[in-house]
C-alpha cells in the first residue's frame, strides 16, 4: 500500500477522527477538576518525545495515543476555571466546535478567491466590531495571530501616514534621511509595544516617556507638546493593574495637531462592548488604530488577534504585497492579506464570527462584566483573609502581596502554583515582586474563586509556619 493509499484510507474510515474526539472529550471532562499545572511526573515524562527522526512511516493511531497519554497530562488546564496566570482566556464551546469544522476546511485566507467564506466572514466581523465598540465607520480590520502583530501593523500604518504627511514616501525612501518621528509612550507601556517600536526601526532610545499615576495610567498633564510627527501609544488595560489610560483628553489633543494615536487593548478593549464598563474606554473612538485579542477576553481559540485602523490607505500601503501570480480583486471583495503582514493565514476570523454571532451584544456584556465581577470577588475575599490588594480592581486584574518580605511573598506564590489548586503568576509592581491574578475565562465560577482563595491561605500559612521553625 502506498503512502497516499494509506492516508486516503485513514481519511475515509474516520477512525482517527473518532479516536481524537474521544481523547478530546476525556480531556474536557477532566479539565475542571485536574491540577491546573502539570505534575512534575507529567513534565518528566515528556522526555519520551525526544527521539531520532523516524526512518519509516508511523502508525497514526499510536501517534494519537502517545500524544494523549503523555501530552494531555503535561498541558496547562487553562480551559478550566482556576487558571489566573497569564491573560490567556478560555474557549467558548461554539468557537471550539467551529475550529474543529474549519480545520477540515483548512482554508488559506489571503485572497477572496482562495476562500470566499473566509473573506465574507472577515467582512462581517469587521462591521460587527465597529458596531460593538462604537468605532468610526471607515475603520478596517486585519486578522492576525495576536496583539503583538496587531500593534506592529498599527504602527506601520502610523509610520506610513506621518511620513506621507511630511512628503516622504517611506516605502521607496526608507529611514535613511527621513524626517524624525516622535514616539510618546507611558512608563507602564506593555513589552509588546516596545518590541514593535524596535522592529519598525524607531529606536528605543527615541521614546519620550510619560510618567504614570499609582495605577499605571498616563498622567495627561505630563504629556509633552504634540505635533504632526508624533505617534502616541495608549493602553486599554494595564497588564498588571488593568487600568485604562485617559483617552478622551489625550486623543483630542493629538487630533488637533494630526498626531497618530494607537491604543493597545489586548484584553481591555472589550470593555467598550459593555454597558457597565464602557466608561473605561471613553474617547477611544478618537484614536487612529487599535489592537485587541479575541483569544483573551472574548474566549475564542488561539490564535486570534485583530488590528483595527481608520486609515485604510495607510494600512494597506504599509502592508501590501504584490506578485504577478496574486489574483487580487482590489474591488468589492475582501482580500484579507491587504490588511496584514502575512499572505498565508489560517481562517481565524471564522471562529471570531462564531463567537460574536453566538454571544451577541448581551452575551459579550455578560461575559466581560462577569470576569470583572469574579476579579472583584477574588480581591474582596483575599482582602478579608489578610492579603494586601495593591490596585483598584477596575477590570479583570488583581495585584496581591502576601507578605511584606519579598522572598516570603515569592515562596507563597510558588506554593500556590505547586498546589495544583490554581495557578497565578508573578510580576513586578512599583519595583516590588507581587502576585498577579488575571480572571479571563468564562468557566470561572464564584466557587472557583473561593477554592482558589483557600489555596492562597493554605500556601501562606504553610510558608510562614516553615519559616518559624
Helices and strands as residue ranges (DSSP letters): H 3-13, H 15-31, H 40-44, G 45-49, H 60-66, I 67-71, G 72-74, E 83-84, H 93-105, H 116-133, E 140-144, H 147-165, H 170-173, E 182-186, H 191-199, G 204-206, E 207-210, G 220-222, E 230-235, H 247-256, E 260-264, G 269-273, G 278-281, G 284-286, E 289-293, E 305-309, H 312-319, G 336-339, H 348-384, E 388-389, E 397-401, H 406-419, E 423-429, E 432-438, H 446-468
